[in-house]
């Protein structure tokens, strides 16, 4: 029998959520984005740095026709600058030129998606 244990907030790991916008020549699959982002993080910070970042893609969806993609990434609270640098290093995904812009950084998912309007909150 498994028993779930409660972890008080003071012992939980702190996280940050980055709301980003991806503009590209064509629609980009989220798996392709994650692979490219993982490669970027590994090339800049190595295996140890990548494991300390604790990156997760929380949300990823397209806006209206031709307006790009909006997503939310989660990372460790003290590794936000490393994630932003890794995103800035990505210029193409599956031979399509892309531009990734971080719109907002927040301590909660709700705070990150509130800024993005209806496209980010879906």
Chimera marker file (.cmm) of the C-alpha trace (Angstrom):
<marker_set name="trace">
<marker id="1" x="0.000" y="0.000" z="0.000" r="1" g="1" b="0" radius="0.5"/>
<marker id="2" x="1.452" y="3.347" z="-1.089" r="1" g="1" b="0" radius="0.5"/>
<marker id="3" x="1.076" y="6.309" z="1.201" r="1" g="1" b="0" radius="0.5"/>
<marker id="4" x="1.436" y="9.806" z="-0.228" r="1" g="1" b="0" radius="0.5"/>
<marker id="5" x="3.413" y="12.024" z="2.075" r="1" g="1" b="0" radius="0.5"/>
<marker id="6" x="2.805" y="15.725" z="2.359" r="1" g="1" b="0" radius="0.5"/>
<marker id="7" x="5.819" y="17.938" z="1.653" r="1" g="1" b="0" radius="0.5"/>
<marker id="8" x="5.572" y="21.367" z="3.280" r="1" g="1" b="0" radius="0.5"/>
<marker id="9" x="6.212" y="24.384" z="1.036" r="1" g="1" b="0" radius="0.5"/>
<marker id="10" x="9.436" y="25.194" z="2.847" r="1" g="1" b="0" radius="0.5"/>
<marker id="11" x="10.947" y="21.891" z="1.664" r="1" g="1" b="0" radius="0.5"/>
<marker id="12" x="9.702" y="21.953" z="-1.935" r="1" g="1" b="0" radius="0.5"/>
<marker id="13" x="11.983" y="22.885" z="-4.778" r="1" g="1" b="0" radius="0.5"/>
<marker id="14" x="11.403" y="26.385" z="-6.090" r="1" g="1" b="0" radius="0.5"/>
<marker id="15" x="10.414" y="26.715" z="-9.747" r="1" g="1" b="0" radius="0.5"/>
<marker id="16" x="10.015" y="29.407" z="-12.364" r="1" g="1" b="0" radius="0.5"/>
<marker id="17" x="7.697" y="29.405" z="-15.359" r="1" g="1" b="0" radius="0.5"/>
<marker id="18" x="8.672" y="31.063" z="-18.639" r="1" g="1" b="0" radius="0.5"/>
<marker id="19" x="5.978" y="32.101" z="-21.089" r="1" g="1" b="0" radius="0.5"/>
<marker id="20" x="7.501" y="32.086" z="-24.567" r="1" g="1" b="0" radius="0.5"/>
<marker id="21" x="6.439" y="32.773" z="-28.132" r="1" g="1" b="0" radius="0.5"/>
<marker id="22" x="7.848" y="30.838" z="-31.080" r="1" g="1" b="0" radius="0.5"/>
<marker id="23" x="7.597" y="32.337" z="-34.551" r="1" g="1" b="0" radius="0.5"/>
<marker id="24" x="8.700" y="30.207" z="-37.480" r="1" g="1" b="0" radius="0.5"/>
<marker id="25" x="8.495" y="29.630" z="-41.200" r="1" g="1" b="0" radius="0.5"/>
<marker id="26" x="6.138" y="26.733" z="-40.573" r="1" g="1" b="0" radius="0.5"/>
<marker id="27" x="4.444" y="24.977" z="-37.664" r="1" g="1" b="0" radius="0.5"/>
<marker id="28" x="6.920" y="23.289" z="-35.308" r="1" g="1" b="0" radius="0.5"/>
<marker id="29" x="6.124" y="20.087" z="-33.440" r="1" g="1" b="0" radius="0.5"/>
<marker id="30" x="6.647" y="20.245" z="-29.675" r="1" g="1" b="0" radius="0.5"/>
<marker id="31" x="8.912" y="17.175" z="-29.750" r="1" g="1" b="0" radius="0.5"/>
<marker id="32" x="11.187" y="18.882" z="-32.259" r="1" g="1" b="0" radius="0.5"/>
<marker id="33" x="11.318" y="21.989" z="-30.060" r="1" g="1" b="0" radius="0.5"/>
<marker id="34" x="12.165" y="19.927" z="-26.963" r="1" g="1" b="0" radius="0.5"/>
<marker id="35" x="14.894" y="18.039" z="-28.820" r="1" g="1" b="0" radius="0.5"/>
<marker id="36" x="16.456" y="21.252" z="-30.091" r="1" g="1" b="0" radius="0.5"/>
<marker id="37" x="16.193" y="22.906" z="-26.676" r="1" g="1" b="0" radius="0.5"/>
<marker id="38" x="17.750" y="19.865" z="-24.999" r="1" g="1" b="0" radius="0.5"/>
<marker id="39" x="20.605" y="19.888" z="-27.509" r="1" g="1" b="0" radius="0.5"/>
<marker id="40" x="21.142" y="23.600" z="-26.891" r="1" g="1" b="0" radius="0.5"/>
<marker id="41" x="21.227" y="23.156" z="-23.102" r="1" g="1" b="0" radius="0.5"/>
<marker id="42" x="23.588" y="20.165" z="-23.331" r="1" g="1" b="0" radius="0.5"/>
<marker id="43" x="25.984" y="21.977" z="-25.654" r="1" g="1" b="0" radius="0.5"/>
<marker id="44" x="26.096" y="25.071" z="-23.415" r="1" g="1" b="0" radius="0.5"/>
<marker id="45" x="26.055" y="23.525" z="-19.929" r="1" g="1" b="0" radius="0.5"/>
<marker id="46" x="26.787" y="19.809" z="-20.295" r="1" g="1" b="0" radius="0.5"/>
<marker id="47" x="25.048" y="16.913" z="-18.565" r="1" g="1" b="0" radius="0.5"/>
<marker id="48" x="25.387" y="18.272" z="-15.036" r="1" g="1" b="0" radius="0.5"/>
<marker id="49" x="24.047" y="21.709" z="-15.975" r="1" g="1" b="0" radius="0.5"/>
<marker id="50" x="21.167" y="20.183" z="-17.908" r="1" g="1" b="0" radius="0.5"/>
<marker id="51" x="20.147" y="18.058" z="-14.946" r="1" g="1" b="0" radius="0.5"/>
<marker id="52" x="20.261" y="21.067" z="-12.603" r="1" g="1" b="0" radius="0.5"/>
<marker id="53" x="17.957" y="23.079" z="-14.878" r="1" g="1" b="0" radius="0.5"/>
<marker id="54" x="15.109" y="20.522" z="-14.486" r="1" g="1" b="0" radius="0.5"/>
<marker id="55" x="13.347" y="21.688" z="-17.624" r="1" g="1" b="0" radius="0.5"/>
<marker id="56" x="9.748" y="20.689" z="-18.438" r="1" g="1" b="0" radius="0.5"/>
<marker id="57" x="7.386" y="21.843" z="-21.150" r="1" g="1" b="0" radius="0.5"/>
<marker id="58" x="4.079" y="22.585" z="-19.433" r="1" g="1" b="0" radius="0.5"/>
<marker id="59" x="1.979" y="24.012" z="-22.288" r="1" g="1" b="0" radius="0.5"/>
<marker id="60" x="2.439" y="24.309" z="-26.041" r="1" g="1" b="0" radius="0.5"/>
<marker id="61" x="-0.213" y="25.363" z="-28.533" r="1" g="1" b="0" radius="0.5"/>
<marker id="62" x="-0.675" y="27.423" z="-31.671" r="1" g="1" b="0" radius="0.5"/>
<marker id="63" x="-2.293" y="30.803" z="-31.757" r="1" g="1" b="0" radius="0.5"/>
<marker id="64" x="-4.509" y="31.925" z="-34.629" r="1" g="1" b="0" radius="0.5"/>
<marker id="65" x="-3.370" y="31.195" z="-38.194" r="1" g="1" b="0" radius="0.5"/>
<marker id="66" x="0.153" y="32.481" z="-38.797" r="1" g="1" b="0" radius="0.5"/>
<marker id="67" x="0.621" y="34.080" z="-35.368" r="1" g="1" b="0" radius="0.5"/>
<marker id="68" x="3.040" y="31.502" z="-34.010" r="1" g="1" b="0" radius="0.5"/>
<marker id="69" x="3.084" y="29.240" z="-30.988" r="1" g="1" b="0" radius="0.5"/>
<marker id="70" x="2.815" y="30.023" z="-27.291" r="1" g="1" b="0" radius="0.5"/>
<marker id="71" x="4.209" y="27.778" z="-24.582" r="1" g="1" b="0" radius="0.5"/>
<marker id="72" x="5.170" y="27.599" z="-20.934" r="1" g="1" b="0" radius="0.5"/>
<marker id="73" x="8.434" y="26.079" z="-19.717" r="1" g="1" b="0" radius="0.5"/>
<marker id="74" x="9.178" y="25.151" z="-16.097" r="1" g="1" b="0" radius="0.5"/>
<marker id="75" x="12.707" y="25.239" z="-14.694" r="1" g="1" b="0" radius="0.5"/>
<marker id="76" x="14.599" y="25.556" z="-11.413" r="1" g="1" b="0" radius="0.5"/>
<marker id="77" x="14.325" y="29.037" z="-9.909" r="1" g="1" b="0" radius="0.5"/>
<marker id="78" x="18.061" y="29.706" z="-10.040" r="1" g="1" b="0" radius="0.5"/>
<marker id="79" x="18.517" y="28.530" z="-13.661" r="1" g="1" b="0" radius="0.5"/>
<marker id="80" x="16.241" y="30.967" z="-15.518" r="1" g="1" b="0" radius="0.5"/>
<marker id="81" x="19.113" y="32.796" z="-17.222" r="1" g="1" b="0" radius="0.5"/>
<marker id="82" x="20.544" y="29.521" z="-18.518" r="1" g="1" b="0" radius="0.5"/>
<marker id="83" x="17.186" y="28.571" z="-20.052" r="1" g="1" b="0" radius="0.5"/>
<marker id="84" x="16.833" y="32.015" z="-21.629" r="1" g="1" b="0" radius="0.5"/>
<marker id="85" x="20.343" y="31.735" z="-23.095" r="1" g="1" b="0" radius="0.5"/>
<marker id="86" x="19.555" y="28.279" z="-24.480" r="1" g="1" b="0" radius="0.5"/>
<marker id="87" x="16.351" y="29.570" z="-26.089" r="1" g="1" b="0" radius="0.5"/>
<marker id="88" x="18.281" y="32.468" z="-27.631" r="1" g="1" b="0" radius="0.5"/>
<marker id="89" x="20.739" y="30.028" z="-29.235" r="1" g="1" b="0" radius="0.5"/>
<marker id="90" x="18.002" y="28.263" z="-31.213" r="1" g="1" b="0" radius="0.5"/>
<marker id="91" x="17.701" y="29.658" z="-34.737" r="1" g="1" b="0" radius="0.5"/>
<marker id="92" x="16.323" y="26.703" z="-36.679" r="1" g="1" b="0" radius="0.5"/>
<marker id="93" x="14.272" y="23.618" z="-35.909" r="1" g="1" b="0" radius="0.5"/>
<marker id="94" x="13.947" y="20.840" z="-38.517" r="1" g="1" b="0" radius="0.5"/>
<marker id="95" x="15.386" y="23.135" z="-41.219" r="1" g="1" b="0" radius="0.5"/>
<marker id="96" x="12.844" y="25.890" z="-40.509" r="1" g="1" b="0" radius="0.5"/>
<marker id="97" x="14.083" y="29.256" z="-39.293" r="1" g="1" b="0" radius="0.5"/>
<marker id="98" x="12.564" y="30.189" z="-35.941" r="1" g="1" b="0" radius="0.5"/>
<marker id="99" x="12.636" y="32.976" z="-33.418" r="1" g="1" b="0" radius="0.5"/>
<marker id="100" x="11.883" y="32.345" z="-29.746" r="1" g="1" b="0" radius="0.5"/>
<marker id="101" x="11.014" y="35.227" z="-27.443" r="1" g="1" b="0" radius="0.5"/>
<marker id="102" x="10.466" y="34.961" z="-23.691" r="1" g="1" b="0" radius="0.5"/>
<marker id="103" x="7.436" y="37.087" z="-22.871" r="1" g="1" b="0" radius="0.5"/>
<marker id="104" x="7.315" y="36.704" z="-19.101" r="1" g="1" b="0" radius="0.5"/>
<marker id="105" x="8.887" y="34.858" z="-16.180" r="1" g="1" b="0" radius="0.5"/>
<marker id="106" x="6.762" y="34.002" z="-13.172" r="1" g="1" b="0" radius="0.5"/>
<marker id="107" x="6.749" y="31.918" z="-10.009" r="1" g="1" b="0" radius="0.5"/>
<marker id="108" x="3.388" y="30.324" z="-10.853" r="1" g="1" b="0" radius="0.5"/>
<marker id="109" x="1.763" y="28.936" z="-13.981" r="1" g="1" b="0" radius="0.5"/>
<marker id="110" x="-1.205" y="31.212" z="-13.415" r="1" g="1" b="0" radius="0.5"/>
<marker id="111" x="1.011" y="34.282" z="-13.293" r="1" g="1" b="0" radius="0.5"/>
<marker id="112" x="2.790" y="33.299" z="-16.484" r="1" g="1" b="0" radius="0.5"/>
<marker id="113" x="-0.354" y="32.542" z="-18.482" r="1" g="1" b="0" radius="0.5"/>
<marker id="114" x="-2.294" y="35.562" z="-17.269" r="1" g="1" b="0" radius="0.5"/>
<marker id="115" x="-0.096" y="37.906" z="-19.295" r="1" g="1" b="0" radius="0.5"/>
<marker id="116" x="-0.372" y="35.951" z="-22.538" r="1" g="1" b="0" radius="0.5"/>
<marker id="117" x="-4.077" y="36.591" z="-22.989" r="1" g="1" b="0" radius="0.5"/>
<marker id="118" x="-6.515" y="33.932" z="-24.183" r="1" g="1" b="0" radius="0.5"/>
<marker id="119" x="-3.928" y="32.152" z="-26.327" r="1" g="1" b="0" radius="0.5"/>
<marker id="120" x="-1.706" y="31.256" z="-23.374" r="1" g="1" b="0" radius="0.5"/>
<marker id="121" x="-4.476" y="30.334" z="-20.974" r="1" g="1" b="0" radius="0.5"/>
<marker id="122" x="-6.044" y="27.598" z="-23.129" r="1" g="1" b="0" radius="0.5"/>
<link id1="1" id2="2" r="1" g="1" b="0" radius="0.2"/>
<link id1="2" id2="3" r="1" g="1" b="0" radius="0.2"/>
<link id1="3" id2="4" r="1" g="1" b="0" radius="0.2"/>
<link id1="4" id2="5" r="1" g="1" b="0" radius="0.2"/>
<link id1="5" id2="6" r="1" g="1" b="0" radius="0.2"/>
<link id1="6" id2="7" r="1" g="1" b="0" radius="0.2"/>
<link id1="7" id2="8" r="1" g="1" b="0" radius="0.2"/>
<link id1="8" id2="9" r="1" g="1" b="0" radius="0.2"/>
<link id1="9" id2="10" r="1" g="1" b="0" radius="0.2"/>
<link id1="10" id2="11" r="1" g="1" b="0" radius="0.2"/>
<link id1="11" id2="12" r="1" g="1" b="0" radius="0.2"/>
<link id1="12" id2="13" r="1" g="1" b="0" radius="0.2"/>
<link id1="13" id2="14" r="1" g="1" b="0" radius="0.2"/>
<link id1="14" id2="15" r="1" g="1" b="0" radius="0.2"/>
<link id1="15" id2="16" r="1" g="1" b="0" radius="0.2"/>
<link id1="16" id2="17" r="1" g="1" b="0" radius="0.2"/>
<link id1="17" id2="18" r="1" g="1" b="0" radius="0.2"/>
<link id1="18" id2="19" r="1" g="1" b="0" radius="0.2"/>
<link id1="19" id2="20" r="1" g="1" b="0" radius="0.2"/>
<link id1="20" id2="21" r="1" g="1" b="0" radius="0.2"/>
<link id1="21" id2="22" r="1" g="1" b="0" radius="0.2"/>
<link id1="22" id2="23" r="1" g="1" b="0" radius="0.2"/>
<link id1="23" id2="24" r="1" g="1" b="0" radius="0.2"/>
<link id1="24" id2="25" r="1" g="1" b="0" radius="0.2"/>
<link id1="25" id2="26" r="1" g="1" b="0" radius="0.2"/>
<link id1="26" id2="27" r="1" g="1" b="0" radius="0.2"/>
<link id1="27" id2="28" r="1" g="1" b="0" radius="0.2"/>
<link id1="28" id2="29" r="1" g="1" b="0" radius="0.2"/>
<link id1="29" id2="30" r="1" g="1" b="0" radius="0.2"/>
<link id1="30" id2="31" r="1" g="1" b="0" radius="0.2"/>
<link id1="31" id2="32" r="1" g="1" b="0" radius="0.2"/>
<link id1="32" id2="33" r="1" g="1" b="0" radius="0.2"/>
<link id1="33" id2="34" r="1" g="1" b="0" radius="0.2"/>
<link id1="34" id2="35" r="1" g="1" b="0" radius="0.2"/>
<link id1="35" id2="36" r="1" g="1" b="0" radius="0.2"/>
<link id1="36" id2="37" r="1" g="1" b="0" radius="0.2"/>
<link id1="37" id2="38" r="1" g="1" b="0" radius="0.2"/>
<link id1="38" id2="39" r="1" g="1" b="0" radius="0.2"/>
<link id1="39" id2="40" r="1" g="1" b="0" radius="0.2"/>
<link id1="40" id2="41" r="1" g="1" b="0" radius="0.2"/>
<link id1="41" id2="42" r="1" g="1" b="0" radius="0.2"/>
<link id1="42" id2="43" r="1" g="1" b="0" radius="0.2"/>
<link id1="43" id2="44" r="1" g="1" b="0" radius="0.2"/>
<link id1="44" id2="45" r="1" g="1" b="0" radius="0.2"/>
<link id1="45" id2="46" r="1" g="1" b="0" radius="0.2"/>
<link id1="46" id2="47" r="1" g="1" b="0" radius="0.2"/>
<link id1="47" id2="48" r="1" g="1" b="0" radius="0.2"/>
<link id1="48" id2="49" r="1" g="1" b="0" radius="0.2"/>
<link id1="49" id2="50" r="1" g="1" b="0" radius="0.2"/>
<link id1="50" id2="51" r="1" g="1" b="0" radius="0.2"/>
<link id1="51" id2="52" r="1" g="1" b="0" radius="0.2"/>
<link id1="52" id2="53" r="1" g="1" b="0" radius="0.2"/>
<link id1="53" id2="54" r="1" g="1" b="0" radius="0.2"/>
<link id1="54" id2="55" r="1" g="1" b="0" radius="0.2"/>
<link id1="55" id2="56" r="1" g="1" b="0" radius="0.2"/>
<link id1="56" id2="57" r="1" g="1" b="0" radius="0.2"/>
<link id1="57" id2="58" r="1" g="1" b="0" radius="0.2"/>
<link id1="58" id2="59" r="1" g="1" b="0" radius="0.2"/>
<link id1="59" id2="60" r="1" g="1" b="0" radius="0.2"/>
<link id1="60" id2="61" r="1" g="1" b="0" radius="0.2"/>
<link id1="61" id2="62" r="1" g="1" b="0" radius="0.2"/>
<link id1="62" id2="63" r="1" g="1" b="0" radius="0.2"/>
<link id1="63" id2="64" r="1" g="1" b="0" radius="0.2"/>
<link id1="64" id2="65" r="1" g="1" b="0" radius="0.2"/>
<link id1="65" id2="66" r="1" g="1" b="0" radius="0.2"/>
<link id1="66" id2="67" r="1" g="1" b="0" radius="0.2"/>
<link id1="67" id2="68" r="1" g="1" b="0" radius="0.2"/>
<link id1="68" id2="69" r="1" g="1" b="0" radius="0.2"/>
<link id1="69" id2="70" r="1" g="1" b="0" radius="0.2"/>
<link id1="70" id2="71" r="1" g="1" b="0" radius="0.2"/>
<link id1="71" id2="72" r="1" g="1" b="0" radius="0.2"/>
<link id1="72" id2="73" r="1" g="1" b="0" radius="0.2"/>
<link id1="73" id2="74" r="1" g="1" b="0" radius="0.2"/>
<link id1="74" id2="75" r="1" g="1" b="0" radius="0.2"/>
<link id1="75" id2="76" r="1" g="1" b="0" radius="0.2"/>
<link id1="76" id2="77" r="1" g="1" b="0" radius="0.2"/>
<link id1="77" id2="78" r="1" g="1" b="0" radius="0.2"/>
<link id1="78" id2="79" r="1" g="1" b="0" radius="0.2"/>
<link id1="79" id2="80" r="1" g="1" b="0" radius="0.2"/>
<link id1="80" id2="81" r="1" g="1" b="0" radius="0.2"/>
<link id1="81" id2="82" r="1" g="1" b="0" radius="0.2"/>
<link id1="82" id2="83" r="1" g="1" b="0" radius="0.2"/>
<link id1="83" id2="84" r="1" g="1" b="0" radius="0.2"/>
<link id1="84" id2="85" r="1" g="1" b="0" radius="0.2"/>
<link id1="85" id2="86" r="1" g="1" b="0" radius="0.2"/>
<link id1="86" id2="87" r="1" g="1" b="0" radius="0.2"/>
<link id1="87" id2="88" r="1" g="1" b="0" radius="0.2"/>
<link id1="88" id2="89" r="1" g="1" b="0" radius="0.2"/>
<link id1="89" id2="90" r="1" g="1" b="0" radius="0.2"/>
<link id1="90" id2="91" r="1" g="1" b="0" radius="0.2"/>
<link id1="91" id2="92" r="1" g="1" b="0" radius="0.2"/>
<link id1="92" id2="93" r="1" g="1" b="0" radius="0.2"/>
<link id1="93" id2="94" r="1" g="1" b="0" radius="0.2"/>
<link id1="94" id2="95" r="1" g="1" b="0" radius="0.2"/>
<link id1="95" id2="96" r="1" g="1" b="0" radius="0.2"/>
<link id1="96" id2="97" r="1" g="1" b="0" radius="0.2"/>
<link id1="97" id2="98" r="1" g="1" b="0" radius="0.2"/>
<link id1="98" id2="99" r="1" g="1" b="0" radius="0.2"/>
<link id1="99" id2="100" r="1" g="1" b="0" radius="0.2"/>
<link id1="100" id2="101" r="1" g="1" b="0" radius="0.2"/>
<link id1="101" id2="102" r="1" g="1" b="0" radius="0.2"/>
<link id1="102" id2="103" r="1" g="1" b="0" radius="0.2"/>
<link id1="103" id2="104" r="1" g="1" b="0" radius="0.2"/>
<link id1="104" id2="105" r="1" g="1" b="0" radius="0.2"/>
<link id1="105" id2="106" r="1" g="1" b="0" radius="0.2"/>
<link id1="106" id2="107" r="1" g="1" b="0" radius="0.2"/>
<link id1="107" id2="108" r="1" g="1" b="0" radius="0.2"/>
<link id1="108" id2="109" r="1" g="1" b="0" radius="0.2"/>
<link id1="109" id2="110" r="1" g="1" b="0" radius="0.2"/>
<link id1="110" id2="111" r="1" g="1" b="0" radius="0.2"/>
<link id1="111" id2="112" r="1" g="1" b="0" radius="0.2"/>
<link id1="112" id2="113" r="1" g="1" b="0" radius="0.2"/>
<link id1="113" id2="114" r="1" g="1" b="0" radius="0.2"/>
<link id1="114" id2="115" r="1" g="1" b="0" radius="0.2"/>
<link id1="115" id2="116" r="1" g="1" b="0" radius="0.2"/>
<link id1="116" id2="117" r="1" g="1" b="0" radius="0.2"/>
<link id1="117" id2="118" r="1" g="1" b="0" radius="0.2"/>
<link id1="118" id2="119" r="1" g="1" b="0" radius="0.2"/>
<link id1="119" id2="120" r="1" g="1" b="0" radius="0.2"/>
<link id1="120" id2="121" r="1" g="1" b="0" radius="0.2"/>
<link id1="121" id2="122" r="1" g="1" b="0" radius="0.2"/>
</marker_set>
